[in-house]
Amino acid sequence: MTVDIGIVGDVGSVLADMIDVWRGSGQRAADLADWWAKIEGWRSRRCLAYRQSGPMILPQHAVNRLFAATAARAPIITTEVGQHQMWAAQHFGFEMPNKWLTSGGLGTMGYGLPAAIGASLAIPMRW
């Protein structure tokens, strides 16, 4: 892949300059109404819905209950890779940024425990 325009500089000032150039170009922000309508259509299907019944606790329910039990404390959650990573993303109601530490699907097995230790060291006396 070749670069059309190489930009080297401090990201803060370069981004500010790029925004100024964009604003001066007369371009307008895209109308996202159609995109949001499509997203709302997907949401209306409720494809992540589940029904907790019977003696077996569904993992989605367990994650949702963990969120309900800890939400007031603004917990920092770490995950490894796999299905529980998806359950956390879909059923733990993250309300604030920087509260979910995950490898982001990059397959980094072994990430969760050191991330939890790091979060604990970075914010001592959190609990």
Backbone as CSV, one residue per row, in Angstrom:
resi,resn,N_x,N_y,N_z,CA_x,CA_y,CA_z,C_x,C_y,C_z
1,MET,0.848,-1.169,0.000,0.000,0.000,0.000,0.899,1.240,0.000
2,THR,0.559,2.178,-0.829,1.326,3.421,-0.869,0.544,4.531,-0.172
3,VAL,1.279,5.458,0.365,0.682,6.593,1.067,0.512,7.735,0.081
4,ASP,-0.679,8.317,0.059,-0.926,9.463,-0.812,-0.337,10.736,-0.230
5,ILE,-0.546,10.935,1.053,-0.037,12.128,1.736,0.519,11.685,3.081
6,GLY,1.811,11.810,3.257,2.428,11.475,4.533,2.323,12.651,5.487
7,ILE,1.855,12.395,6.682,1.711,13.468,7.677,2.510,13.070,8.903
8,VAL,3.457,13.926,9.273,4.279,13.674,10.445,4.164,14.891,11.348
9,GLY,3.828,14.663,12.597,3.726,15.777,13.528,3.022,15.376,14.800
10,ASP,2.916,16.298,15.715,2.211,16.087,16.967,0.726,15.909,16.653
11,VAL,0.150,14.810,17.124,-1.225,14.479,16.756,-2.213,15.569,17.163
12,GLY,-1.990,16.210,18.299,-2.894,17.263,18.741,-2.949,18.423,17.766
13,SER,-1.786,18.910,17.347,-1.778,20.058,16.434,-2.136,19.643,15.010
14,VAL,-1.718,18.445,14.598,-2.047,17.980,13.245,-3.553,17.798,13.096
15,LEU,-4.204,17.178,14.078,-5.653,17.002,13.995,-6.378,18.343,14.004
16,ALA,-5.911,19.275,14.832,-6.524,20.602,14.855,-6.399,21.270,13.486
17,ASP,-5.222,21.153,12.862,-5.020,21.725,11.530,-5.917,21.043,10.497
18,MET,-6.048,19.716,10.584,-6.888,18.986,9.635,-8.355,19.388,9.782
19,ILE,-8.808,19.595,11.001,-10.193,20.030,11.229,-10.399,21.422,10.656
20,ASP,-9.434,22.304,10.833,-9.532,23.648,10.268,-9.625,23.595,8.749
21,VAL,-8.812,22.749,8.131,-8.841,22.610,6.670,-10.202,22.075,6.233
22,TRP,-10.720,21.062,6.947,-12.015,20.485,6.594,-13.124,21.529,6.710
23,ARG,-13.117,22.284,7.816,-14.141,23.316,8.003,-14.063,24.373,6.915
24,GLY,-12.871,24.714,6.495,-12.688,25.715,5.447,-13.035,25.208,4.057
25,SER,-13.184,23.910,3.898,-13.452,23.338,2.572,-14.908,23.446,2.160
26,GLY,-15.785,23.814,3.090,-17.203,23.912,2.757,-17.938,22.581,2.844
27,GLN,-17.236,21.527,3.205,-17.888,20.218,3.367,-18.803,20.265,4.575
28,ARG,-19.908,19.557,4.470,-20.823,19.458,5.599,-20.782,18.039,6.140
29,ALA,-21.117,17.917,7.404,-21.193,16.587,8.004,-22.283,15.790,7.303
30,ALA,-22.066,14.504,7.166,-23.021,13.640,6.490,-24.337,13.573,7.254
31,ASP,-25.425,13.449,6.521,-26.731,13.241,7.137,-26.812,11.768,7.533
32,LEU,-26.898,11.526,8.823,-26.864,10.159,9.339,-28.247,9.596,9.648
33,ALA,-29.296,10.285,9.245,-30.655,9.840,9.572,-30.932,8.437,9.039
34,ASP,-30.547,8.150,7.807,-30.787,6.817,7.238,-30.009,5.749,8.003
35,TRP,-28.785,6.082,8.381,-27.963,5.131,9.131,-28.587,4.828,10.488
36,TRP,-29.030,5.870,11.195,-29.663,5.654,12.496,-30.970,4.878,12.351
37,ALA,-31.702,5.104,11.276,-32.936,4.344,11.042,-32.619,2.861,10.851
38,LYS,-31.546,2.569,10.146,-31.136,1.177,9.955,-30.750,0.542,11.297
39,ILE,-30.000,1.274,12.116,-29.607,0.768,13.434,-30.842,0.505,14.289
40,GLU,-31.796,1.415,14.284,-33.023,1.222,15.061,-33.803,0.013,14.558
41,GLY,-33.761,-0.243,13.252,-34.390,-1.442,12.705,-33.748,-2.701,13.256
42,TRP,-32.427,-2.718,13.330,-31.719,-3.867,13.906,-32.088,-4.024,15.373
43,ARG,-32.094,-2.922,16.106,-32.425,-2.981,17.530,-33.844,-3.494,17.760
44,SER,-34.762,-3.143,16.875,-36.156,-3.547,17.058,-36.328,-5.058,16.973
45,ARG,-35.399,-5.749,16.362,-35.464,-7.218,16.293,-35.185,-7.872,17.637
46,ARG,-34.541,-7.134,18.531,-34.185,-7.630,19.860,-33.457,-8.972,19.787
47,CYS,-32.480,-9.043,18.917,-31.762,-10.302,18.693,-30.919,-10.729,19.895
48,LEU,-30.659,-9.829,20.822,-29.880,-10.185,22.010,-30.771,-10.559,23.202
49,ALA,-32.075,-10.538,22.984,-32.993,-10.867,24.079,-32.856,-12.345,24.448
50,TYR,-33.094,-12.641,25.686,-33.061,-14.019,26.191,-34.142,-14.157,27.250
51,ARG,-34.514,-15.376,27.560,-35.500,-15.599,28.613,-34.917,-16.566,29.627
52,GLN,-34.727,-16.061,30.828,-34.207,-16.894,31.911,-35.341,-17.754,32.435
53,SER,-35.205,-19.072,32.296,-36.212,-19.987,32.829,-35.532,-21.304,33.155
54,GLY,-36.135,-22.047,34.026,-35.570,-23.332,34.410,-34.457,-23.170,35.425
55,PRO,-33.892,-24.297,35.848,-32.889,-24.264,36.913,-31.505,-23.788,36.457
56,MET,-31.212,-23.845,35.168,-29.895,-23.451,34.682,-29.839,-21.942,34.487
57,ILE,-28.842,-21.311,35.059,-28.674,-19.862,34.922,-27.972,-19.592,33.605
58,LEU,-28.607,-18.802,32.756,-27.995,-18.444,31.479,-26.845,-17.470,31.718
59,PRO,-25.768,-17.601,30.957,-24.634,-16.682,31.135,-25.032,-15.218,30.925
60,GLN,-25.925,-14.970,29.977,-26.375,-13.601,29.738,-27.039,-13.038,30.989
61,HIS,-27.827,-13.865,31.650,-28.510,-13.446,32.869,-27.493,-13.178,33.986
62,ALA,-26.501,-14.049,34.098,-25.475,-13.873,35.134,-24.724,-12.561,34.931
63,VAL,-24.367,-12.252,33.699,-23.648,-11.005,33.405,-24.549,-9.815,33.696
64,ASN,-25.811,-9.898,33.300,-26.749,-8.815,33.553,-26.950,-8.590,35.046
65,ARG,-27.035,-9.641,35.817,-27.191,-9.526,37.280,-25.913,-8.968,37.916
66,LEU,-24.753,-9.352,37.395,-23.497,-8.787,37.895,-23.497,-7.280,37.683
67,PHE,-23.954,-6.847,36.526,-24.044,-5.416,36.268,-24.993,-4.752,37.271
68,ALA,-26.171,-5.349,37.465,-27.151,-4.771,38.395,-26.584,-4.664,39.811
69,ALA,-25.795,-5.652,40.206,-25.249,-5.666,41.570,-24.092,-4.692,41.758
70,THR,-23.410,-4.320,40.680,-22.196,-3.502,40.814,-22.282,-2.133,40.149
71,ALA,-23.341,-1.835,39.439,-23.425,-0.609,38.637,-23.164,0.649,39.452
72,ALA,-23.670,0.710,40.659,-23.504,1.915,41.488,-22.042,2.168,41.847
73,ARG,-21.227,1.142,41.757,-19.811,1.294,42.108,-18.931,1.601,40.894
74,ALA,-19.539,1.736,39.709,-18.805,2.014,38.462,-17.608,1.080,38.304
75,PRO,-17.849,-0.226,38.230,-16.738,-1.183,38.204,-15.930,-1.121,36.915
76,ILE,-14.703,-1.559,37.027,-13.850,-1.774,35.857,-13.864,-3.270,35.601
77,ILE,-14.243,-3.667,34.403,-14.400,-5.072,34.046,-13.312,-5.461,33.050
78,THR,-12.699,-6.620,33.266,-11.739,-7.153,32.305,-12.256,-8.491,31.795
79,THR,-11.916,-8.818,30.563,-12.308,-10.104,29.998,-11.129,-10.742,29.286
80,GLU,-11.206,-12.039,29.198,-10.305,-12.791,28.326,-10.946,-12.785,26.936
81,VAL,-10.635,-13.774,26.122,-11.252,-13.865,24.811,-12.271,-14.992,24.813
82,GLY,-13.221,-14.898,23.939,-14.202,-15.957,23.801,-15.613,-15.458,23.998
83,GLN,-16.520,-16.407,24.185,-17.927,-16.076,24.259,-18.251,-15.155,25.438
84,HIS,-17.582,-15.349,26.572,-17.885,-14.468,27.709,-17.508,-13.021,27.413
85,GLN,-16.546,-12.810,26.540,-16.197,-11.459,26.108,-17.393,-10.822,25.387
86,MET,-18.052,-11.623,24.545,-19.232,-11.136,23.836,-20.399,-10.915,24.797
87,TRP,-20.576,-11.826,25.763,-21.652,-11.641,26.742,-21.439,-10.361,27.536
88,ALA,-20.203,-10.086,27.914,-19.912,-8.843,28.644,-20.245,-7.630,27.781
89,ALA,-19.846,-7.671,26.519,-20.099,-6.546,25.617,-21.595,-6.319,25.418
90,GLN,-22.356,-7.403,25.372,-23.770,-7.303,25.035,-24.686,-7.137,26.244
91,HIS,-24.278,-7.610,27.415,-25.203,-7.658,28.541,-24.726,-6.943,29.804
92,PHE,-23.500,-6.461,29.813,-23.054,-5.638,30.944,-23.257,-4.204,30.514
93,GLY,-24.078,-3.460,31.226,-24.471,-2.121,30.797,-23.417,-1.070,31.062
94,PHE,-22.341,-1.089,30.318,-21.286,-0.104,30.531,-21.854,1.295,30.346
95,GLU,-21.747,2.114,31.381,-22.322,3.450,31.364,-21.271,4.551,31.174
96,MET,-20.007,4.226,31.439,-18.959,5.242,31.366,-17.779,4.690,30.565
97,PRO,-16.998,5.565,29.960,-15.832,5.093,29.214,-14.743,4.555,30.141
98,ASN,-13.854,3.793,29.577,-12.679,3.262,30.270,-13.031,2.331,31.424
99,LYS,-14.134,1.636,31.302,-14.546,0.706,32.348,-14.509,-0.748,31.882
100,TRP,-14.224,-0.968,30.624,-14.158,-2.326,30.082,-12.796,-2.509,29.426
101,LEU,-11.992,-3.388,30.002,-10.664,-3.655,29.473,-10.699,-5.025,28.807
102,THR,-10.497,-5.029,27.508,-10.554,-6.264,26.738,-9.579,-6.166,25.582
103,SER,-9.184,-7.320,25.068,-8.256,-7.301,23.938,-8.968,-6.918,22.651
104,GLY,-10.270,-6.768,22.711,-11.020,-6.296,21.549,-11.116,-7.306,20.423
105,GLY,-11.087,-8.573,20.737,-11.224,-9.593,19.710,-9.935,-9.928,18.992
106,LEU,-8.832,-9.450,19.485,-7.564,-9.724,18.824,-6.970,-11.066,19.242
107,GLY,-7.711,-11.818,20.036,-7.284,-13.164,20.393,-6.153,-13.231,21.393
108,THR,-6.009,-12.218,22.219,-4.916,-12.184,23.172,-5.301,-12.954,24.426
109,MET,-5.122,-14.283,24.376,-5.431,-15.086,25.551,-4.459,-14.717,26.669
110,GLY,-4.978,-14.650,27.875,-4.154,-14.279,29.006,-4.159,-12.794,29.294
111,TYR,-4.982,-12.029,28.604,-5.025,-10.584,28.776,-5.764,-10.171,30.055
112,GLY,-6.858,-10.850,30.370,-7.784,-10.407,31.405,-7.191,-10.283,32.794
113,LEU,-6.467,-11.275,33.253,-5.912,-11.223,34.612,-4.875,-10.112,34.772
114,PRO,-3.873,-10.015,33.893,-2.935,-8.899,34.050,-3.614,-7.533,33.904
115,ALA,-4.644,-7.446,33.053,-5.371,-6.184,32.916,-6.074,-5.837,34.221
116,ALA,-6.646,-6.847,34.883,-7.310,-6.614,36.175,-6.298,-6.179,37.230
117,ILE,-5.140,-6.805,37.235,-4.094,-6.421,38.189,-3.644,-4.987,37.915
118,GLY,-3.450,-4.658,36.639,-3.047,-3.307,36.270,-4.084,-2.269,36.661
119,ALA,-5.370,-2.579,36.437,-6.425,-1.658,36.828,-6.444,-1.455,38.339
120,SER,-6.221,-2.534,39.066,-6.200,-2.455,40.530,-5.026,-1.613,41.012
121,LEU,-3.888,-1.745,40.369,-2.710,-0.959,40.754,-2.871,0.519,40.335
122,ALA,-3.524,0.742,39.184,-3.680,2.109,38.702,-4.667,2.905,39.542
123,ILE,-5.640,2.214,40.087,-6.650,2.892,40.904,-6.736,2.170,42.245
124,PRO,-5.762,2.381,43.113,-5.765,1.690,44.410,-6.919,2.184,45.287
125,MET,-7.338,1.342,46.169,-8.407,1.658,47.123,-9.743,1.913,46.414
126,ARG,-9.891,1.356,45.231,-11.127,1.529,44.456,-12.288,0.881,45.177
127,TRP,-12.050,-0.259,45.830,-13.130,-0.989,46.484,-12.975,-0.842,47.958
